[in-house]
Amino acid sequence: MRIFKKTPKLPFVRYRGVFLICSGLLVATSLFLFFTRGLNFGTDFKGGVKLQYLFPKEVSEGEIRDILSGLQVADASVVRYGAPKDHRLIIKVAKPSASEENLSKIITPELNKTFGDPGVVLEQEETVGPKVGQELRRKGMLAVLVSLFCMLVYIGFRFDFFFAPGAIVALFHDVIVTLGVFALFQFEFNLTILAAVLTIVGYSINDTIIVFDRIREHTRLITPNTVDEVVNTSINETLSRTTITSATVFFVTAFLYFFGGETIKYFALAFMIGIITGTYSTFSIACPIYLWCYRNVPKVEAYFGKKES
């Protein structure tokens, strides 16, 4: 199955400088958001108590905060969950005291008393200790770093180390931009989203490998004078496959986002971001860095070889 009857001749390599500048701005903005706004860590990583309630009628966050204030529940936040018509709210308490360990038994009767029949429904309750949350956060970051390192080793042995730096920088780009979007909109970052980030790493490297494999097939044609043309041709030759695969996965993930329910909604959102950035970073980051390595690494090696001799 092909989208293009003839191999297109889009000038990806010619505009690699523009792509790299755009990618640099995206990463810089994402890092700025990450370090200024930070991620909205869920109970999984931050520890505390999370209560999800379904209300019989429309209520405001302010009304719930007033009730919690009357119960003297400290460090509580109230956020709406899902569409306004669903009447769902989440109550998070970051550091409950010893007397608040069974918060649901304190809060639920008061909510029922305030809102009356048919009463509220406690749909979900999560409790994670602060030490467990910190450990999960540390292991989550370690999992991402280890997966990136394993990809570096795999690309280095599967192809050669001219390819590896571009692939890893592209993966960092995809992960950082995804985290930047979550920092910008303050979507909750929990274990489900971490799983999405690791899935993005696997998906993105797959697209990059397809292009790199096509470049390797043309190895006999590569010289310093032809490498730009060979790389550009390789990207265009795999463009039908990339477009079909990315579009198919994106549409399925979009259906999950809109119709899969609240539990999987933000996993699907993170993965959709990863599909877009992963497809883009292959030709905008991975291939340009390969070109730079091909042209400059031998010069660097020769320079240090002369100094040693």
C-alpha positions as CSV (number, residue, x, y, z in Angstrom):
1,M,0.0,0.0,0.0
2,R,1.4,3.3,-1.1
3,I,0.2,6.9,-0.8
4,F,2.5,8.2,-3.4
5,K,2.6,6.6,-6.9
6,K,6.1,8.0,-7.4
7,T,8.7,8.6,-4.8
8,P,8.3,12.3,-3.7
9,K,11.3,14.6,-3.7
10,L,10.5,16.8,-0.7
11,P,13.6,18.8,0.4
12,F,13.9,17.6,4.0
13,V,17.7,17.8,4.1
14,R,17.8,21.3,2.5
15,Y,15.7,22.8,5.3
16,R,17.4,20.8,8.2
17,G,18.6,24.1,9.7
18,V,15.0,25.4,10.0
19,F,13.9,22.1,11.5
20,L,16.7,22.1,14.1
21,I,15.9,25.7,15.1
22,C,12.2,24.8,15.5
23,S,13.0,21.7,17.5
24,G,15.4,23.7,19.7
25,L,12.7,26.2,20.4
26,L,10.3,23.4,21.3
27,V,12.7,21.8,23.6
28,A,13.8,25.1,25.3
29,T,10.1,26.0,25.8
30,S,9.3,22.6,27.2
31,L,12.3,22.7,29.6
32,F,11.3,26.2,30.7
33,L,7.8,25.0,31.5
34,F,9.2,21.9,33.2
35,F,11.4,23.9,35.6
36,T,9.0,26.8,36.2
37,R,5.6,25.3,36.3
38,G,6.7,21.7,37.0
39,L,4.7,18.5,36.5
40,N,1.4,18.0,38.3
41,F,2.4,14.7,39.9
42,G,-0.4,12.5,40.8
43,T,-0.8,10.5,44.0
44,D,1.4,7.8,42.6
45,F,4.5,10.0,42.7
46,K,3.6,12.6,45.3
47,G,2.0,10.5,47.9
48,G,-1.2,11.4,49.8
49,V,-4.9,10.6,49.4
50,K,-7.0,10.9,46.2
51,L,-10.8,10.6,46.3
52,Q,-12.9,10.7,43.2
53,Y,-16.6,11.6,43.7
54,L,-19.6,11.5,41.4
55,F,-22.2,14.1,42.5
56,P,-25.9,14.0,41.8
57,K,-26.0,17.6,40.6
58,E,-23.7,20.4,39.5
59,V,-21.3,21.5,42.2
60,S,-18.4,24.0,42.2
61,E,-14.9,23.5,43.4
62,G,-15.4,26.4,45.8
63,E,-18.3,24.6,47.6
64,I,-16.2,21.5,48.2
65,R,-13.3,23.6,49.4
66,D,-15.6,25.3,52.0
67,I,-16.8,21.9,53.2
68,L,-13.2,20.7,53.6
69,S,-12.2,23.9,55.4
70,G,-15.1,23.2,57.8
71,L,-13.7,19.7,58.4
72,Q,-10.3,21.2,59.0
73,V,-8.7,19.1,56.2
74,A,-5.4,20.8,55.3
75,D,-3.3,20.7,52.1
76,A,-6.4,19.8,50.0
77,S,-7.0,20.5,46.4
78,V,-10.2,20.1,44.4
79,V,-10.2,19.6,40.6
80,R,-12.9,18.8,38.1
81,Y,-12.6,15.5,36.4
82,G,-14.1,14.8,33.0
83,A,-16.8,16.8,31.3
84,P,-18.8,19.3,33.4
85,K,-22.0,17.4,32.7
86,D,-20.5,14.3,34.5
87,H,-20.4,16.1,37.9
88,R,-17.2,14.5,38.9
89,L,-14.6,16.1,41.2
90,I,-11.3,14.8,42.6
91,I,-10.2,15.7,46.1
92,K,-6.4,15.4,46.8
93,V,-4.8,15.7,50.2
94,A,-1.0,15.8,49.8
95,K,0.0,15.1,53.4
96,P,-2.9,13.8,55.5
97,S,-2.3,13.7,59.3
98,A,-2.7,10.6,61.4
99,S,-6.2,11.5,62.2
100,E,-7.0,11.8,58.5
101,E,-5.9,8.4,57.4
102,N,-9.5,7.4,56.6
103,L,-10.4,10.6,54.9
104,S,-13.2,9.0,52.9
105,K,-15.0,8.2,56.2
106,I,-14.8,11.8,57.2
107,I,-15.6,13.5,54.0
108,T,-18.2,11.3,52.4
109,P,-20.8,11.6,55.2
110,E,-20.4,15.4,55.2
111,L,-20.9,15.5,51.4
112,N,-24.0,13.4,51.7
113,K,-25.3,15.6,54.4
114,T,-24.8,18.7,52.3
115,F,-26.1,17.4,48.9
116,G,-28.8,15.0,50.2
117,D,-30.4,12.2,48.2
118,P,-29.4,10.3,46.1
119,G,-26.1,11.3,47.6
120,V,-22.6,11.2,46.3
121,V,-20.7,8.2,45.0
122,L,-17.1,7.5,46.0
123,E,-15.8,6.0,42.7
124,Q,-12.2,5.8,43.5
125,E,-9.9,6.0,46.5
126,E,-6.1,5.9,46.4
127,T,-3.6,6.2,49.2
128,V,0.2,6.3,48.7
129,G,2.7,7.1,51.4
130,P,5.2,10.0,50.7
131,K,8.2,7.6,50.8
132,V,6.6,5.2,48.3
133,G,5.7,8.2,46.1
134,Q,9.3,9.4,46.0
135,E,10.6,5.9,45.3
136,L,8.2,5.5,42.4
137,R,9.2,8.9,41.0
138,R,12.9,7.9,41.2
139,K,12.3,4.5,39.6
140,G,10.2,6.1,36.9
141,M,13.0,8.6,35.9
142,L,15.5,5.7,36.1
143,A,13.3,3.6,33.8
144,V,13.2,6.3,31.1
145,L,17.0,6.9,31.3
146,V,17.8,3.2,31.1
147,S,15.5,2.7,28.1
148,L,17.2,5.6,26.3
149,F,20.7,4.1,27.1
150,C,19.5,0.7,25.8
151,M,18.3,2.3,22.6
152,L,21.8,4.0,22.2
153,V,23.5,0.6,22.6
154,Y,21.1,-1.1,20.2
155,I,21.4,1.5,17.5
156,G,25.2,1.5,17.8
157,F,25.4,-2.2,17.3
158,R,22.5,-2.6,14.9
159,F,23.9,0.1,12.5
160,D,26.9,2.1,13.6
161,F,27.6,4.9,16.0
162,F,27.2,7.6,13.4
163,F,23.5,6.8,13.6
164,A,23.2,6.5,17.4
165,P,23.6,10.1,18.6
166,G,20.8,11.4,16.3
167,A,18.4,8.6,17.4
168,I,18.9,9.3,21.1
169,V,18.7,13.1,20.7
170,A,15.4,12.6,18.8
171,L,14.1,10.4,21.6
172,F,15.0,13.0,24.2
173,H,13.2,15.6,22.1
174,D,10.1,13.5,22.0
175,V,10.0,12.8,25.7
176,I,10.8,16.4,26.7
177,V,8.2,17.9,24.4
178,T,5.5,15.5,25.8
179,L,6.5,16.5,29.4
180,G,6.4,20.2,28.3
181,V,2.8,19.8,27.2
182,F,1.8,18.2,30.5
183,A,3.6,20.9,32.4
184,L,1.9,23.7,30.3
185,F,-1.7,22.4,30.9
186,Q,-1.0,20.8,34.3
187,F,-2.5,17.5,33.3
188,E,-1.9,14.9,36.1
189,F,1.3,13.0,35.6
190,N,1.0,9.5,37.1
191,L,2.2,5.9,36.5
192,T,-0.2,5.6,33.4
193,I,1.5,8.6,31.8
194,L,4.9,7.3,32.6
195,A,3.9,4.1,30.7
196,A,2.9,6.3,27.8
197,V,6.3,8.0,27.8
198,L,8.0,4.6,27.7
199,T,5.7,3.6,24.9
200,I,6.7,6.8,23.0
201,V,10.3,5.9,23.3
202,G,9.6,2.5,21.6
203,Y,7.4,3.9,18.9
204,S,9.7,6.8,18.0
205,I,12.8,4.7,17.7
206,N,10.9,2.3,15.4
207,D,10.2,5.1,12.9
208,T,13.8,6.3,13.0
209,I,15.1,2.8,12.4
210,I,13.0,2.4,9.3
211,V,14.7,5.5,7.8
212,F,18.2,4.5,9.0
213,D,17.8,1.0,7.5
214,R,17.0,2.6,4.1
215,I,20.0,4.8,4.4
216,R,22.2,1.8,5.2
217,E,20.8,0.0,2.1
218,H,22.3,2.9,0.0
219,T,25.7,2.7,1.8
220,R,27.6,2.0,-1.4
221,L,26.2,5.2,-2.9
222,I,27.3,7.4,0.1
223,T,30.3,9.7,-0.3
224,P,30.9,13.1,1.2
225,N,29.4,14.7,-1.9
226,T,26.3,12.5,-2.1
227,V,25.4,11.8,1.5
228,D,22.9,14.7,1.6
229,E,21.1,13.4,-1.5
230,V,21.1,9.8,-0.2
231,V,19.6,10.7,3.1
232,N,17.0,12.9,1.6
233,T,16.0,10.1,-0.9
234,S,15.8,7.6,1.9
235,I,13.4,9.8,3.9
236,N,11.2,10.2,0.8
237,E,11.3,6.5,-0.1
238,T,10.0,5.6,3.4
239,L,7.5,8.5,3.5
240,S,4.5,6.4,2.4
241,R,5.2,3.8,5.1
242,T,5.8,6.5,7.8
243,T,2.6,8.4,6.8
244,I,0.4,5.3,6.8
245,T,1.8,3.9,10.1
246,S,1.7,7.2,12.0
247,A,-1.8,8.1,10.7
248,T,-3.2,4.7,11.6
249,V,-1.8,4.7,15.1
250,F,-2.8,8.3,15.6
251,F,-6.5,7.7,14.6
252,V,-6.8,4.7,16.8
253,T,-5.2,6.6,19.7
254,A,-7.6,9.5,19.0
255,F,-10.6,7.2,19.4
256,L,-9.2,6.0,22.7
257,Y,-8.8,9.7,23.8
258,F,-12.4,10.6,22.9
259,F,-14.2,7.4,23.7
260,G,-11.9,5.3,25.9
261,G,-13.0,6.9,29.2
262,E,-11.2,9.0,31.7
263,T,-8.9,6.3,32.9
264,I,-7.0,6.0,29.6
265,K,-7.7,9.5,28.2
266,Y,-4.4,11.1,29.2
267,F,-2.4,8.0,28.3
268,A,-3.9,8.4,24.8
269,L,-3.2,12.2,24.8
270,A,0.5,11.6,25.7
271,F,0.8,9.0,23.0
272,M,-0.7,11.2,20.3
273,I,1.8,13.9,21.2
274,G,4.5,11.2,20.9
275,I,3.3,10.0,17.5
276,I,3.5,13.6,16.1
277,T,6.9,14.4,17.7
278,G,8.3,11.0,16.9
279,T,7.5,11.2,13.2
280,Y,8.7,14.8,13.0
281,S,12.0,14.2,14.9
282,T,13.1,11.4,12.6
283,F,13.7,13.8,9.6
284,S,14.2,17.0,11.6
285,I,16.7,15.7,14.3
286,A,17.9,12.2,13.8
287,C,18.9,12.5,10.1
288,P,20.5,15.9,10.4
289,I,22.6,14.7,13.3
290,Y,23.6,11.6,11.3
291,L,24.8,13.9,8.5
292,W,26.8,16.0,11.0
293,C,28.4,12.9,12.5
294,Y,29.2,11.5,9.1
295,R,31.0,14.7,8.0
296,N,32.7,15.7,11.3
297,V,33.4,12.6,13.5
298,P,36.2,11.4,11.2
299,K,37.8,14.9,11.3
300,V,37.6,14.9,15.1
301,E,39.2,11.4,15.2
302,A,41.9,12.4,12.8
303,Y,42.6,15.5,14.8
304,F,43.1,13.6,18.1
305,G,45.0,10.9,16.2
306,K,47.6,13.5,15.1
307,K,47.9,15.0,18.6
308,E,48.6,11.5,20.0
309,S,51.2,10.8,17.4
